[in-house]
Amino acid sequence: MISYKQIIMMFCMFVYGTSVFSQTEKVQSFSFSNSEGYNRIPFNYINDRIYIPAIIEDSVRCNLFLDTGSKNVWLDSTFVEKNKKQLSLIINPQPNNSTTPDGTRRFYQTLFVWKKGQEKKQNQKIQVNNTVVFEEHPAVADHRGDAYGKGVLPLALLAKNKIVNINIKEKKMALLDRIDNKSDSIRFEIEPYTSAPLIKTEILLQDADTSYLLKGSFLLDLGFRGDLMLSESILEKQLKGVPYYEFVYASSAIGNTSSIKESYNLSLKIDNIQAKNIRVTYVQKMPPDIIGVIGIIMLKHINFALDYRNCFFHYHMQEPSIQNKAHFINEKDFGIFFMKQSSLLYIAQVRKGGKADLSGVKPFDQIVQVNDDFVTIENCDSLYRLSYVKKIVVQQKSGKKITLQK
């Protein structure tokens, strides 16, 4: 017969065991490492970008968006101009120009000390979480910021002597000393131009009953707000029969418009990563020897870590497969996508052959009315997130207004 004391002891053991199990699960769901004292990094995930709070020169607070496809810290020119006295900087009117591996020429400005009659390159101290992560000469350019962030912070700066573990789904990021309970790993190299992690692997794409195997080098790019980016030549040669839609879109990074093609609702498998209903974006040019780019929409579903010291990408699938929502293109829709900058709404993409395209709407046209509401500072956010739109009024640079209605 079990005594009263034995019952109490069994109950205590049960409670203790449950507590230990829940604590272990909590640690493993947060991080790959069981070690205590890891350095947590605060961040915000907004519009498919990771924003890190930073302090520049001990005085200017701002958010920088995290990117793996950048070597240097970039600051937005408008932000620098506004804070030039606190940052002791002035923008050089003579920009430098450079050519990217895909042949695109871009023009960037440089920063100098704010002193009368003297121009000299000036290093800037940038702190994240009370730790100096950058103390060199940053670069500055137009369109390197948005409503939430004022520049670009390379992930490699956070990972100089640590392993960066990112779990976007659980809104947690940490710097680790080691990996104890990793599930899967892929070795990577550093792509020389962008400094982005480059993995050599196979990607299996499937559309309906047809499978396509792509072998080669792929970049891991937190700055690409999509699932997978491929070259148009891949679409023409290896993905024949895959349906796609063509868009003209506003490229805020270089201030002009470009044309892209996109496919929807494909299945994907990379190593032990499986995903459904992914979007594939096709671009005309890709850096030499690069097959494609894996973006943040894929990575946000995975608990992953980047070890720049040993060049390993560690990951753990939190679910058997990534289940994205199916993307439907309704030909009766306007054929446009919005973008929001400050308190204004603009046209980001125009689908070729859609209602907006046939009405003369262009990327960068301003949206001044949605349904029965005029766009204001107060309602801009809520109108941007509307799920049902029956009427849009667009104003072009010439002042001409175009009304689109369902």
C-alpha positions as CSV (number, residue, x, y, z in Angstrom):
1,M,0.0,0.0,0.0
2,I,1.4,3.4,-1.0
3,S,1.8,5.8,1.9
4,Y,0.8,9.4,2.0
5,K,4.5,10.5,2.0
6,Q,5.2,8.4,-1.2
7,I,2.3,10.0,-3.0
8,I,3.6,13.5,-2.1
9,M,7.1,12.5,-3.3
10,M,5.8,11.0,-6.6
11,F,3.8,14.2,-7.2
12,C,6.9,16.4,-6.6
13,M,9.0,14.3,-8.9
14,F,6.4,14.6,-11.6
15,V,6.2,18.4,-11.2
16,Y,10.0,18.7,-11.2
17,G,10.3,16.5,-14.3
18,T,7.7,18.5,-16.2
19,S,9.5,21.7,-15.2
20,V,12.9,20.5,-16.5
21,F,11.3,19.2,-19.7
22,S,9.6,22.5,-20.4
23,Q,12.8,24.5,-19.7
24,T,14.8,22.2,-22.0
25,E,12.2,22.7,-24.8
26,K,12.2,26.4,-24.3
27,V,16.0,26.6,-24.6
28,Q,16.1,24.4,-27.7
29,S,13.3,26.2,-29.4
30,F,15.1,29.5,-28.8
31,S,18.7,28.5,-29.6
32,F,20.9,25.7,-30.9
33,S,23.1,26.1,-27.8
34,N,22.4,24.8,-24.3
35,S,25.0,27.2,-22.8
36,E,23.7,30.0,-20.6
37,G,24.6,33.6,-20.8
38,Y,24.1,34.1,-24.6
39,N,23.9,37.6,-25.9
40,R,20.4,38.4,-27.1
41,I,20.0,41.0,-29.8
42,P,16.8,43.0,-30.0
43,F,15.2,43.4,-33.4
44,N,12.0,44.2,-35.2
45,Y,10.7,42.3,-38.2
46,I,8.6,44.7,-40.4
47,N,7.7,44.3,-44.1
48,D,10.0,41.3,-44.4
49,R,13.1,43.1,-43.1
50,I,15.0,42.7,-39.9
51,Y,15.7,46.0,-38.2
52,I,18.4,46.3,-35.5
53,P,18.4,49.3,-33.1
54,A,21.8,51.0,-33.3
55,I,23.6,54.0,-31.8
56,I,26.0,56.0,-34.0
57,E,28.7,58.1,-32.4
58,D,27.2,57.7,-29.0
59,S,24.4,60.2,-29.9
60,V,22.2,59.3,-32.9
61,R,19.8,56.4,-32.4
62,C,18.4,54.7,-35.5
63,N,17.4,51.3,-36.9
64,L,19.5,49.6,-39.5
65,F,18.2,46.7,-41.5
66,L,20.2,43.5,-41.4
67,D,21.6,42.2,-44.7
68,T,24.0,39.3,-45.6
69,G,24.6,40.7,-49.1
70,S,26.7,43.7,-48.1
71,K,30.3,44.3,-47.2
72,N,30.0,47.8,-45.7
73,V,27.7,49.8,-43.5
74,W,25.4,52.0,-45.7
75,L,23.7,55.1,-44.4
76,D,20.8,56.8,-46.2
77,S,21.8,60.3,-47.6
78,T,18.7,62.0,-46.2
79,F,19.4,60.6,-42.7
80,V,23.0,61.8,-42.9
81,E,22.0,65.3,-44.1
82,K,19.5,65.6,-41.2
83,N,22.1,64.5,-38.6
84,K,25.3,65.8,-40.2
85,K,26.3,68.0,-37.2
86,Q,25.8,65.2,-34.6
87,L,27.6,62.8,-36.9
88,S,30.3,65.3,-37.9
89,L,29.7,64.4,-41.5
90,I,29.1,66.1,-44.8
91,I,28.2,64.4,-48.1
92,N,30.8,64.7,-50.8
93,P,29.2,66.2,-54.0
94,Q,31.4,64.1,-56.2
95,P,30.1,60.5,-56.1
96,N,32.2,57.4,-56.7
97,N,31.0,54.9,-59.3
98,S,31.4,51.2,-59.4
99,T,30.3,48.3,-61.7
100,T,28.6,45.3,-60.2
101,P,29.4,41.7,-61.4
102,D,26.2,41.7,-63.6
103,G,27.5,44.8,-65.4
104,T,25.2,47.4,-63.7
105,R,26.9,50.8,-63.1
106,R,26.0,52.4,-59.8
107,F,27.0,55.7,-58.3
108,Y,27.7,56.1,-54.5
109,Q,28.6,59.1,-52.5
110,T,31.3,59.2,-49.7
111,L,31.4,60.8,-46.3
112,F,33.8,63.4,-45.0
113,V,34.4,65.2,-41.7
114,W,32.2,68.3,-41.0
115,K,34.9,71.0,-40.8
116,K,35.1,74.3,-42.6
117,G,37.8,74.3,-45.3
118,Q,38.8,70.7,-44.6
119,E,37.7,67.4,-46.0
120,K,38.9,64.2,-44.6
121,K,37.5,60.7,-44.4
122,Q,36.0,60.0,-41.0
123,N,35.4,56.7,-39.2
124,Q,32.1,56.2,-37.4
125,K,31.4,54.2,-34.3
126,I,28.3,52.1,-34.4
127,Q,27.0,50.2,-31.4
128,V,24.5,47.4,-31.2
129,N,23.4,46.2,-27.8
130,N,26.1,48.2,-26.0
131,T,28.8,46.6,-28.2
132,V,30.8,48.4,-30.9
133,V,30.3,46.4,-34.1
134,F,31.7,49.0,-36.5
135,E,34.4,51.6,-36.3
136,E,35.4,52.3,-39.9
137,H,34.5,54.6,-42.8
138,P,30.8,54.0,-43.8
139,A,29.3,54.7,-47.2
140,V,26.2,56.7,-48.0
141,A,23.8,56.6,-50.9
142,D,20.2,57.6,-51.8
143,H,17.4,55.1,-51.1
144,R,19.4,53.2,-48.5
145,G,16.7,53.7,-45.9
146,D,12.9,53.6,-45.5
147,A,10.2,54.5,-43.0
148,Y,11.7,52.2,-40.4
149,G,15.5,52.0,-41.1
150,K,18.1,54.5,-41.9
151,G,20.7,52.2,-43.5
152,V,22.2,48.7,-43.9
153,L,24.1,46.7,-41.3
154,P,26.0,43.6,-42.6
155,L,25.2,40.5,-40.6
156,A,28.9,39.6,-40.8
157,L,29.7,42.5,-38.4
158,L,27.6,40.9,-35.7
159,A,29.2,37.5,-36.3
160,K,32.9,38.4,-36.2
161,N,33.7,36.3,-33.2
162,K,30.3,34.7,-32.6
163,I,27.6,32.5,-34.2
164,V,24.5,34.4,-35.0
165,N,21.3,32.5,-34.3
166,I,18.1,34.0,-35.8
167,N,14.6,32.7,-35.2
168,I,12.2,35.2,-36.9
169,K,9.1,33.2,-36.1
170,E,9.8,33.4,-32.4
171,K,11.2,36.9,-32.7
172,K,14.5,35.9,-31.1
173,M,18.2,36.5,-32.0
174,A,21.3,35.6,-30.1
175,L,25.1,35.5,-30.4
176,L,26.4,32.0,-29.5
177,D,29.8,30.6,-28.7
178,R,29.0,27.1,-29.9
179,I,26.4,24.9,-31.4
180,D,25.4,21.9,-29.3
181,N,22.0,20.7,-30.6
182,K,22.1,21.5,-34.3
183,S,19.9,19.5,-36.6
184,D,21.4,20.0,-40.1
185,S,24.3,21.9,-41.5
186,I,25.4,23.1,-44.9
187,R,29.0,24.4,-45.5
188,F,29.2,27.8,-47.3
189,E,31.8,30.1,-48.9
190,I,31.9,33.9,-48.9
191,E,30.9,35.3,-52.3
192,P,33.7,37.8,-53.1
193,Y,31.6,40.7,-54.3
194,T,28.7,40.8,-51.9
195,S,30.3,38.9,-49.0
196,A,27.0,36.9,-48.8
197,P,27.1,33.2,-47.8
198,L,27.2,31.0,-50.9
199,I,26.1,27.4,-50.7
200,K,26.7,24.8,-53.4
201,T,23.7,22.5,-53.5
202,E,20.7,21.1,-55.4
203,I,17.2,22.7,-55.4
204,L,14.2,20.6,-56.4
205,L,11.3,22.6,-57.8
206,Q,8.0,21.1,-58.5
207,D,5.0,22.5,-60.4
208,A,1.9,20.3,-60.5
209,D,3.3,16.9,-61.6
210,T,6.6,18.1,-63.1
211,S,9.9,18.3,-61.2
212,Y,12.9,20.3,-62.0
213,L,16.4,19.9,-60.5
214,L,18.7,22.9,-60.3
215,K,22.4,22.3,-59.4
216,G,24.8,25.1,-58.6
217,S,25.7,28.0,-56.3
218,F,23.0,29.9,-54.4
219,L,23.4,33.0,-52.2
220,L,21.7,33.3,-48.7
221,D,20.5,36.9,-48.8
222,L,18.5,38.5,-45.9
223,G,18.1,41.6,-48.0
224,F,16.0,39.8,-50.7
225,R,12.4,40.0,-49.6
226,G,11.3,36.9,-51.4
227,D,11.5,33.1,-51.4
228,L,13.8,32.3,-54.4
229,M,15.3,34.4,-57.1
230,L,16.6,32.8,-60.4
231,S,17.9,34.1,-63.7
232,E,15.5,34.4,-66.6
233,S,17.8,32.1,-68.5
234,I,16.9,29.3,-66.0
235,L,13.2,29.9,-66.8
236,E,13.8,29.8,-70.5
237,K,16.1,26.7,-70.6
238,Q,15.4,24.5,-67.5
239,L,11.9,25.5,-66.3
240,K,10.0,25.3,-69.6
241,G,6.3,25.0,-69.0
242,V,6.3,26.7,-65.6
243,P,3.6,29.5,-65.8
244,Y,4.7,33.0,-64.9
245,Y,3.4,36.6,-64.8
246,E,5.4,39.7,-65.9
247,F,5.5,42.9,-63.9
248,V,7.1,46.4,-64.2
249,Y,8.1,47.4,-60.8
250,A,9.6,50.4,-58.9
251,S,13.2,49.8,-57.8
252,S,13.7,52.2,-54.9
253,A,17.4,51.1,-54.5
254,I,18.4,52.8,-57.8
255,G,15.4,55.0,-58.4
256,N,14.1,53.6,-61.7
257,T,11.8,50.9,-63.0
258,S,12.7,47.3,-64.0
259,S,10.8,44.4,-65.5
260,I,10.6,41.0,-63.7
261,K,8.7,37.7,-64.1
262,E,7.3,35.7,-61.3
263,S,5.9,32.2,-60.8
264,Y,3.7,31.2,-57.9
265,N,2.7,28.2,-55.8
266,L,5.7,26.0,-56.6
267,S,7.1,23.3,-54.2
268,L,10.7,23.4,-53.2
269,K,13.3,21.1,-51.5
270,I,16.8,22.2,-50.4
271,D,18.7,19.6,-48.4
272,N,16.2,18.8,-45.6
273,I,14.2,22.1,-46.1
274,Q,10.8,21.6,-47.8
275,A,8.4,24.4,-48.7
276,K,5.1,24.7,-50.5
277,N,3.5,27.6,-52.3
278,I,6.7,29.5,-52.8
279,R,7.2,32.4,-55.2
280,V,10.0,32.4,-57.7
281,T,11.3,35.8,-59.0
282,Y,13.2,35.8,-62.3
283,V,15.7,38.6,-63.1
284,Q,17.6,39.3,-66.3
285,K,21.0,39.3,-64.7
286,M,22.7,37.4,-61.9
287,P,26.3,37.6,-60.6
288,P,28.7,35.3,-62.5
289,D,28.4,31.6,-61.5
290,I,25.4,32.2,-59.3
291,I,22.3,30.1,-60.0
292,G,19.9,31.9,-57.6
293,V,19.3,33.7,-54.4
294,I,17.5,32.3,-51.3
295,G,15.6,35.1,-49.6
296,I,14.2,36.0,-46.2
297,I,10.7,34.7,-46.9
298,M,12.2,31.2,-46.9
299,L,14.5,31.8,-44.0
300,K,11.9,33.3,-41.7
301,H,10.2,29.9,-41.2
302,I,13.5,28.3,-40.1
303,N,15.5,28.4,-36.9
304,F,18.9,29.0,-38.4
305,A,22.4,30.1,-37.4
306,L,25.4,31.5,-39.4
307,D,28.9,30.6,-38.3
308,Y,31.2,32.9,-40.2
309,R,34.3,31.5,-38.4
310,N,33.8,27.9,-39.7
311,C,31.6,28.8,-42.6
312,F,28.5,26.7,-41.7
313,F,24.8,27.4,-42.1
314,H,23.0,25.5,-39.3
315,Y,19.3,25.1,-39.4
316,H,16.4,23.3,-37.7
317,M,13.0,22.9,-39.3
318,Q,10.4,23.8,-36.7
319,E,7.7,22.1,-38.8
320,P,8.0,19.2,-41.3
321,S,7.6,21.7,-44.2
322,I,7.1,25.4,-44.7
323,Q,3.4,26.0,-45.6
324,N,3.0,29.4,-47.3
325,K,-0.4,30.7,-48.2
326,A,-1.3,30.0,-51.8
327,H,-0.9,33.1,-54.1
328,F,-3.8,33.7,-56.5
329,I,-3.7,36.1,-59.4
330,N,-7.2,37.4,-60.2
331,E,-7.4,38.9,-63.7
332,K,-10.3,41.1,-62.5
333,D,-8.0,42.8,-60.0
334,F,-6.2,46.0,-60.8
335,G,-2.9,44.2,-61.4
336,I,-0.8,46.4,-59.1
337,F,1.1,46.2,-55.8
338,F,1.4,49.0,-53.3
339,M,4.5,50.3,-51.5
340,K,4.5,52.7,-48.5
341,Q,7.1,55.3,-47.9
342,S,6.7,57.7,-44.9
343,S,3.0,58.6,-45.0
344,L,2.5,58.2,-48.8
345,L,1.3,55.2,-50.9
346,Y,2.9,54.5,-54.3
347,I,2.5,52.0,-57.1
348,A,5.3,49.4,-56.6
349,Q,4.4,46.9,-59.4
350,V,2.2,46.9,-62.5
351,R,1.3,43.6,-64.1
352,K,1.6,43.7,-67.9
353,G,-1.8,43.4,-69.5
354,G,-3.7,44.1,-66.3
355,K,-6.3,46.8,-65.8
356,A,-3.8,49.3,-64.3
357,D,-1.3,48.8,-67.2
358,L,-4.0,49.3,-69.8
359,S,-5.1,52.5,-68.1
360,G,-1.7,54.0,-68.2
361,V,-0.6,53.5,-64.5
362,K,3.1,53.4,-64.0
363,P,5.4,52.4,-61.1
364,F,6.0,55.4,-58.7
365,D,2.6,56.9,-59.4
366,Q,1.1,58.1,-56.1
367,I,-2.1,56.6,-54.7
368,V,-4.2,59.4,-53.4
369,Q,-7.5,57.6,-52.6
370,V,-8.4,54.0,-51.6
371,N,-12.1,53.1,-51.7
372,D,-13.8,56.2,-50.3
373,D,-10.9,57.4,-48.2
374,F,-8.3,59.9,-49.2
375,V,-4.8,58.9,-48.1
376,T,-3.6,61.0,-45.1
377,I,-0.9,60.7,-42.5
378,E,-3.4,59.3,-40.0
379,N,-4.9,56.5,-42.2
380,C,-1.9,55.6,-44.5
381,D,-1.0,52.5,-42.4
382,S,-4.5,51.1,-42.3
383,L,-5.2,51.7,-46.0
384,Y,-1.9,50.0,-46.9
385,R,-3.0,46.9,-45.1
386,L,-6.5,46.7,-46.5
387,S,-7.4,43.2,-47.7
388,Y,-10.3,44.3,-49.9
389,V,-10.0,47.2,-52.3
390,K,-12.8,48.2,-54.8
391,K,-11.5,51.6,-55.9
392,I,-8.1,53.3,-56.3
393,V,-7.3,56.8,-57.5
394,V,-3.8,57.3,-58.8
395,Q,-2.1,60.6,-59.4
396,Q,0.8,60.8,-61.9
397,K,3.7,63.2,-61.8
398,S,2.0,65.4,-64.5
399,G,-1.0,65.8,-62.1
400,K,-3.3,63.5,-64.2
401,K,-5.5,61.3,-62.1
402,I,-6.6,57.8,-63.0
403,T,-9.4,56.0,-61.3
404,L,-9.5,52.2,-61.2
405,Q,-12.7,50.4,-60.1
406,K,-13.8,46.8,-59.8
